[in-house]
Amino acid sequence: MGDLASLLGGFGDALSPVNLAFAALGVVLGTAVGVLPGIGPAMTVALLLPLTYTLEPTSALIMFAGIYYGGMYGGSTTAILLNTPGESSSVVTALEGNKMARNGRAAQALSTAAIGSFVAGTIGSVLLVAAAPLMVDLAVGLGEGDYFAVMVLALLAVTAVLGSSRVRGFASLFTGLAIGLVGLDAISGQARLTFGVLQLIDGIDIVVVAVAIFAVGEALWVASRMRRAAVEVIPVGRPWMGREDFKRSWKPWLRGTAFGFPFGAVPAGGAELPTFLSYVTERKLSKHPEEFGHGAIEGVAGPEAANNASAAGTLVPTLALGIPTNATAAVLLAALISYGFQPGPLLFEREPDLVWALIASLFIGNLLLLVLNLPLAPVWAKLLRIPRPYLYAGILFFATLGAYAANLQTFDLWLLLAFGVLGFVMRRFGLPVLPLIIGVIIGPLAEERLRTALTISQGSWSGLVATPFSLAVYALVALVLLFPLYRRLLPARLGGRPAQPGPATDVHDTPQHEEAHR
């Protein structure tokens, strides 16, 4: 009952005229940027973060949550109409959605994506209300060594499942950890990796890193690979669904939700895997398997529901543990830190009004998404006709403005340029950027937990494995690291030949994702 009363109080805050206006603004911005290939919610939140310091933190975070959900939906629009997902989690949607559009059923594809997003997002928000306090109760009883173990698991697991090469993933992670070390040592006061530059004594602002990697790096990458002229967009009328479409979609919506939320809630989850599992499941269960590959509505309904349910699940570890599992959650966590809040289980105790207003805004944002996106789908499609030079020039302008507004230092502009080039180079050579961002954010927190645990145990490493919980987490770490090797050796054990490397199947290497790679 306590959680329900807190949620009702959160609705009271979220439904205030100001916060409701920011929720609507976030949903509109999120959908707009989700529609545009190469731009996503992570970039948008990173761009707006320095400009929202004068706002109330609750209003700013409600707007960012709207951008997050809106971006998840908007990515499906460009996937359906252009066969070019705006988000990596919309790659699977493009498989059947674009076929439906080419068969003259773009309206139905957009409708099932919008309604599926609403259903999954609402159910996911309900599960978030139930799961987050339980995880907080668990986390409150954890020690410093336990927290360090969980952070190690999150760092390694997120790194291991991204990109086509684990080596590239770990190279990105260690780059982020190195960036997080810049500045004064919190315990000894010794300068680290500052190279005598006084502006680096306080460390590198995570806002500058996020804006550079997501905005500048992404803009340079996408602008270098996309055509300059506006692309041809499949026409779409007002979205609608017939009775048969609803009949074929409602079960995939529910099954997709069941796939998406757990993967998002587990540190090291994500939306790519559950959307793929949802697609495979619907293909096996469908009464019309012959339509798959030619525009099956189940192939759009299930993955889109999994996508949005995963977005809700991602907020569980982000709010309860202070551990993000995707790019947008990482930037949201950076926003919490920049506003002076300490992410983790104590956030629910110290800032309950903020947390519950944010959670309540998810329900409101889902409803606003449905109300806005069904009639406005043709408008979003027209955004795809914006000439690319104007689009990316605007992104670079706002990135520069945002980075300078963070600390009002010209030096930050040089950092913005350096990290923007780094982001471009990483995309050029196939290094995923999410491990770098998570390394910058979690790295200093993990170091603090490690050194505190060692101080408590008087320098004994046994302090890191003092509880059954930490032992279980390190067992999962070993499983994450060794499972790919075991999977490679398994065919040989069975007497067959090891599987030969085939075409890249990771979503970051698919042609559809090439323009939306982040």
C-alpha positions in Angstrom: 0.0 0.0 0.0 2.9 2.3 0.7 4.1 2.1 -2.9 0.6 2.7 -4.2 0.3 5.8 -2.1 3.7 7.0 -3.3 2.6 6.4 -6.9 -0.6 8.4 -6.4 1.5 11.2 -4.9 3.7 11.0 -8.0 0.7 11.3 -10.2 -0.2 14.5 -8.3 3.2 16.0 -9.1 3.4 14.7 -12.7 -0.1 16.0 -13.6 0.7 19.6 -12.5 0.4 21.9 -15.6 4.2 22.5 -15.8 5.2 18.9 -15.5 2.5 17.8 -17.9 3.7 20.3 -20.4 7.3 19.0 -20.1 6.0 15.4 -20.5 4.2 16.4 -23.8 7.3 18.3 -25.0 9.5 15.3 -24.3 7.2 12.9 -26.1 7.0 15.2 -29.2 10.8 15.7 -29.2 11.5 12.0 -28.7 9.2 10.9 -31.5 10.6 13.5 -33.8 14.3 12.6 -33.2 13.4 8.9 -33.2 12.0 9.3 -36.7 15.2 10.8 -38.0 17.9 8.2 -38.9 21.1 8.6 -36.9 19.5 10.7 -34.2 18.1 9.0 -31.0 16.9 9.7 -27.5 20.4 9.4 -26.0 21.8 12.2 -28.3 18.7 14.4 -27.6 19.0 14.0 -23.9 22.7 14.7 -24.0 22.1 17.8 -26.1 19.4 19.2 -23.8 21.0 18.3 -20.5 23.3 21.4 -20.2 20.3 23.6 -21.2 18.0 22.3 -18.5 20.1 23.3 -15.4 17.8 26.2 -14.7 14.7 23.9 -14.6 13.4 22.0 -11.6 15.1 18.5 -11.7 11.7 16.8 -11.6 10.5 18.7 -14.7 13.7 18.0 -16.6 13.7 14.3 -15.8 10.1 14.0 -16.8 10.9 15.6 -20.1 13.9 13.2 -20.6 11.7 10.2 -19.8 9.2 11.4 -22.5 12.1 11.7 -25.0 13.2 8.2 -24.1 9.8 6.6 -24.7 9.1 8.8 -27.7 12.4 7.9 -29.3 11.7 4.2 -28.9 8.4 4.6 -30.8 9.8 7.0 -33.4 12.5 4.5 -34.4 9.8 2.2 -35.6 8.4 4.9 -38.0 11.6 5.2 -40.0 12.1 1.4 -39.8 8.7 0.9 -41.4 8.8 3.6 -44.0 12.5 3.6 -44.9 13.8 0.2 -43.9 16.3 2.2 -41.9 15.8 1.9 -38.1 16.3 5.1 -36.1 17.3 2.9 -33.1 19.1 -0.4 -33.1 16.2 -1.9 -31.2 14.0 -1.3 -34.2 16.0 -3.4 -36.6 13.7 -6.4 -36.2 10.7 -4.2 -36.8 12.1 -3.3 -40.2 12.0 -6.9 -41.4 8.2 -7.1 -41.6 7.2 -3.4 -41.2 8.9 -2.2 -44.4 7.4 -5.2 -46.3 3.9 -4.2 -45.0 4.6 -0.6 -46.1 5.6 -1.7 -49.6 2.5 -3.8 -49.8 0.3 -0.7 -49.1 -0.2 -1.5 -45.4 2.0 1.2 -43.9 -1.0 2.6 -41.9 -1.6 -0.8 -40.3 2.1 -1.3 -39.5 2.3 2.1 -37.8 -0.9 1.5 -35.9 0.2 -1.9 -34.5 3.5 -0.3 -33.5 1.8 2.6 -31.8 -0.8 0.6 -29.9 1.8 -2.1 -29.1 4.1 0.5 -27.7 1.3 1.8 -25.5 0.3 -1.6 -24.2 3.8 -2.8 -23.5 4.9 0.6 -22.0 1.9 0.6 -19.6 2.4 -2.9 -18.5 6.1 -2.3 -18.2 5.5 0.7 -16.0 3.2 -1.3 -13.7 6.0 -3.9 -13.4 8.5 -1.1 -12.7 6.3 0.0 -9.8 6.4 -3.5 -8.4 10.0 -4.4 -9.2 11.9 -1.3 -8.3 11.0 -1.2 -4.6 11.8 -4.9 -4.3 15.2 -4.3 -5.8 15.8 -1.4 -3.5 15.0 -3.6 -0.5 17.6 -6.1 -1.8 20.2 -3.4 -2.5 19.9 -1.8 0.9 21.3 -4.9 2.5 24.3 -5.2 0.2 27.8 -4.3 1.3 30.5 -2.4 -0.5 32.0 -5.6 -1.9 28.6 -6.7 -3.2 28.1 -3.4 -5.0 31.5 -3.7 -6.6 30.6 -7.2 -7.8 27.4 -6.0 -9.4 29.1 -3.1 -11.1 31.8 -5.5 -12.5 29.0 -7.7 -13.8 27.2 -4.8 -15.5 30.4 -3.5 -17.1 31.5 -6.8 -18.4 28.1 -8.1 -19.5 27.0 -4.9 -21.3 30.4 -4.9 -23.1 30.3 -8.6 -24.0 26.9 -8.5 -25.7 27.5 -5.4 -27.9 29.2 -5.2 -31.2 30.6 -7.9 -33.5 33.8 -8.3 -31.5 34.3 -8.7 -27.8 37.8 -7.3 -28.2 36.4 -4.1 -29.6 33.8 -4.0 -26.8 36.5 -4.3 -24.1 38.7 -1.7 -25.9 35.7 0.7 -25.7 35.1 -0.1 -22.1 38.8 0.4 -21.0 38.8 3.7 -22.9 35.8 4.9 -20.8 37.4 3.7 -17.6 40.6 5.6 -18.5 38.5 8.8 -19.1 36.8 8.3 -15.7 40.2 8.3 -14.0 41.1 11.8 -15.1 41.3 14.3 -12.2 42.2 14.2 -8.6 42.2 10.9 -6.6 39.4 11.2 -4.2 41.4 9.6 -1.3 45.1 10.6 -1.9 44.5 13.9 -3.7 47.0 12.9 -6.4 46.4 14.2 -9.9 45.8 11.4 -12.4 46.1 11.6 -16.2 45.9 15.4 -16.2 49.3 15.9 -18.0 49.8 19.2 -16.2 46.5 20.7 -17.6 44.8 22.6 -14.8 41.4 22.4 -16.4 41.5 18.6 -16.0 42.1 18.7 -12.2 38.3 18.4 -11.6 38.0 15.6 -14.1 36.1 15.5 -17.4 32.5 16.5 -17.3 30.3 13.5 -18.2 28.0 15.9 -20.1 30.8 17.0 -22.4 31.7 13.3 -23.0 28.1 12.3 -23.7 27.4 15.3 -26.0 30.6 14.7 -27.9 30.3 10.9 -28.4 26.5 10.8 -29.1 26.0 14.1 -30.9 29.2 15.2 -32.6 30.5 11.6 -33.3 27.1 10.4 -34.5 26.6 13.5 -36.6 30.0 13.2 -38.3 29.5 9.4 -38.8 26.0 9.6 -40.3 26.6 12.7 -42.3 29.7 11.0 -43.9 27.6 8.0 -45.0 24.2 9.3 -45.9 23.1 11.0 -49.1 22.6 14.8 -49.0 19.2 14.9 -50.6 16.0 14.0 -48.9 15.0 10.4 -49.3 11.9 8.9 -50.9 9.4 8.1 -48.2 6.5 5.6 -48.6 3.2 7.6 -48.3 1.1 6.9 -45.3 -2.4 7.9 -44.5 -4.1 8.0 -41.1 -3.1 4.9 -39.2 -6.0 2.4 -38.6 -6.4 -1.3 -37.9 -9.2 -3.6 -38.8 -10.8 -6.3 -36.6 -8.5 -9.0 -38.1 -5.4 -6.9 -37.5 -6.4 -6.5 -33.8 -7.1 -10.2 -33.6 -3.6 -11.0 -34.9 -1.8 -8.4 -32.9 -3.0 -8.5 -29.2 -1.3 -11.8 -28.3 2.0 -10.7 -29.8 1.7 -7.4 -27.8 1.5 -9.4 -24.6 4.2 -11.9 -25.5 6.5 -9.2 -26.6 6.0 -7.5 -23.2 6.9 -10.7 -21.4 10.1 -10.9 -23.4 11.1 -7.3 -23.2 10.7 -6.3 -19.5 13.0 -9.0 -17.9 15.8 -8.3 -20.4 15.6 -4.6 -19.7 15.5 -5.1 -15.9 18.5 -7.3 -15.7 21.8 -5.3 -15.6 23.4 -6.1 -19.0 20.0 -6.4 -20.7 18.9 -4.4 -23.7 16.2 -4.3 -26.3 17.9 -6.0 -29.3 17.8 -9.6 -28.0 14.2 -9.6 -26.8 12.9 -8.1 -30.0 14.7 -10.8 -31.9 13.3 -13.5 -29.6 9.8 -12.1 -30.0 10.1 -12.1 -33.8 11.2 -15.8 -33.8 8.4 -16.7 -31.4 5.7 -15.0 -33.4 7.0 -16.7 -36.6 6.7 -20.1 -34.9 3.3 -19.5 -33.3 1.7 -17.6 -36.2 -1.3 -19.1 -38.1 0.1 -17.4 -41.2 3.8 -18.4 -41.3 3.8 -17.9 -45.1 3.4 -14.2 -44.6 6.7 -13.8 -42.7 9.2 -12.3 -44.9 6.4 -10.6 -46.9 4.8 -8.4 -44.3 3.3 -10.2 -41.4 1.7 -7.9 -38.8 2.7 -10.2 -36.0 6.4 -9.5 -36.9 5.8 -5.8 -36.2 3.5 -6.1 -33.1 5.6 -8.4 -31.0 9.1 -6.8 -31.5 7.7 -3.3 -30.9 6.0 -4.4 -27.7 9.3 -6.0 -26.6 11.2 -2.9 -27.5 9.0 -0.6 -25.3 8.7 -3.1 -22.4 12.5 -3.3 -22.3 12.6 0.5 -22.1 10.5 0.3 -18.9 12.6 -2.5 -17.5 15.8 -0.6 -18.1 14.7 2.0 -15.5 14.7 -0.7 -12.7 18.5 -1.1 -12.4 19.0 2.6 -13.4 16.9 4.0 -10.5 17.3 1.2 -7.9 21.0 0.4 -8.4 22.4 3.3 -10.3 23.5 1.0 -13.1 22.4 1.9 -16.7 22.1 -0.8 -19.3 21.7 1.2 -22.5 22.8 4.6 -23.8 19.8 6.6 -22.9 19.7 5.2 -19.4 23.4 6.1 -19.0 22.7 9.8 -20.0 19.7 9.9 -17.6 22.0 8.7 -14.9 24.4 11.4 -15.8 21.6 13.9 -15.5 20.8 12.7 -12.0 24.4 13.0 -11.0 24.7 16.5 -12.6 21.7 17.6 -10.5 23.4 16.5 -7.3 21.5 13.3 -6.7 23.2 10.1 -5.7 21.8 7.3 -7.8 21.2 3.9 -6.2 18.8 2.5 -3.6 19.0 5.5 -1.3 17.5 7.6 -4.1 14.0 6.2 -3.2 14.5 7.2 0.4 16.1 10.6 0.0 14.2 11.8 -3.1 10.9 9.9 -3.1 8.9 12.8 -4.7 11.3 12.9 -7.6 11.4 9.2 -8.2 7.7 8.6 -8.0 6.8 11.6 -10.1 9.2 10.3 -12.8 7.6 6.8 -12.7 4.1 8.3 -12.8 5.1 10.4 -15.8 5.8 7.1 -17.7 2.1 6.2 -17.6 1.2 9.7 -18.8 3.9 9.7 -21.5 2.6 6.4 -22.9 -0.9 7.8 -23.2 0.3 11.0 -24.8 2.3 8.9 -27.3 -0.8 7.0 -28.4 -2.9 10.1 -28.6 -0.3 12.1 -30.5 1.2 9.5 -32.8 -1.9 7.9 -34.3 -3.1 11.2 -35.9 0.4 12.6 -36.5 2.1 9.7 -38.3 2.0 11.5 -41.7 3.6 14.6 -40.1 6.5 12.5 -38.7 7.0 10.9 -42.1 7.5 14.4 -43.6 10.4 15.0 -41.1 12.3 12.4 -43.2 12.5 14.9 -46.0 14.7 17.4 -44.1 17.9 17.9 -46.1 20.7 16.2 -44.3 23.2 19.1 -44.4 20.7 21.3 -42.5 20.0 18.6 -40.0 23.5 17.8 -39.0 24.6 21.4 -39.0 21.9 22.1 -36.5 23.1 19.1 -34.4 26.6 20.3 -34.3 25.5 23.9 -33.4 23.4 22.7 -30.4 26.2 20.2 -29.4 28.6 23.1 -29.2 26.2 25.3 -27.3 25.4 22.5 -24.9 29.0 21.6 -24.1 29.9 25.3 -23.5 26.8 25.8 -21.3 27.9 23.0 -19.0 30.8 24.9 -17.4 31.2 28.1 -19.5 34.8 27.1 -20.4 36.3 27.4 -23.8 38.5 24.4 -22.9 35.3 22.2 -23.0 34.9 23.0 -26.7 38.4 21.5 -27.4 37.3 18.4 -25.4 34.1 18.3 -27.4 36.1 18.3 -30.6 38.5 15.6 -29.4 35.9 13.3 -28.1 33.7 13.9 -31.1 36.6 12.8 -33.4 37.0 9.8 -31.0 33.4 8.9 -31.4 33.7 9.1 -35.2 36.8 6.9 -35.2 35.1 4.4 -33.0 32.2 4.1 -35.4 34.6 3.9 -38.3 36.3 0.9 -36.8 33.2 -0.8 -35.3 33.8 0.0 -31.6 30.5 0.2 -29.7 30.1 3.5 -27.9 27.9 2.4 -25.0 30.6 0.6 -23.1 32.7 3.8 -23.2 29.9 5.9 -21.7 29.0 3.3 -19.1 32.7 3.0 -18.2 32.9 6.8 -17.7 29.9 6.8 -15.4 30.3 3.5 -13.5 34.1 3.4 -13.4 34.6 6.1 -10.7 31.7 4.6 -8.7 33.2 1.1 -8.9 36.6 2.4 -7.9 35.0 4.1 -4.8 33.2 0.9 -3.8 36.4 -1.2 -4.4 38.6 1.1 -2.2 36.0 1.4 0.5 35.6 -2.4 0.6 39.4 -2.9 0.8 39.6 -0.2 3.6 37.0 -2.0 5.6 38.8 -5.3 5.2 42.1 -3.7 6.0 43.5 -4.4 2.6 42.4 -8.0 2.4 41.0 -9.0 -1.0 38.7 -11.5 0.8 36.6 -8.4 1.6 35.4 -8.5 -2.0 34.0 -12.0 -1.7 32.8 -12.0 1.9 29.1 -12.8 1.2 27.3 -15.5 -0.8 25.8 -12.8 -3.0 29.1 -11.5 -4.2 30.3 -15.1 -4.9 27.1 -15.7 -6.9 27.7 -12.5 -8.9 31.3 -13.4 -9.7 30.1 -16.8 -10.8 27.9 -15.0 -13.3 30.9 -12.9 -14.4 32.8 -16.0 -15.1 29.9 -17.4 -17.1 29.7 -14.2 -19.2 33.4 -14.4 -20.0 33.6 -18.2 -20.6 30.3 -19.0 -22.3 31.4 -17.9 -25.8 34.4 -20.1 -25.5 32.3 -23.0 -24.4 29.8 -22.4 -27.2 32.6 -22.5 -29.7 34.0 -25.8 -28.3 30.7 -27.5 -28.0 30.4 -28.7 -31.6 33.8 -30.3 -31.4 32.7 -32.2 -28.2 29.7 -33.5 -30.1 32.0 -34.8 -32.8 31.1 -32.2 -35.4 33.1 -29.4 -36.9 33.1 -26.1 -35.2 30.7 -23.7 -36.8 32.4 -21.5 -39.4 32.0 -17.8 -39.1 29.1 -16.7 -41.2 27.7 -13.3 -42.1 27.5 -10.8 -39.3 24.2 -11.1 -37.5 24.7 -8.5 -34.8 22.3 -5.7 -35.1 25.2 -3.2 -35.2 26.5 -4.8 -38.4 23.3 -5.1 -40.3 22.8 -2.9 -43.4 19.7 -1.4 -41.8 21.6 -0.4 -38.7 24.6 1.0 -40.5 23.1 4.5 -40.6 21.7 4.3 -37.0 24.7 2.7 -35.4 25.5 4.1 -32.0 
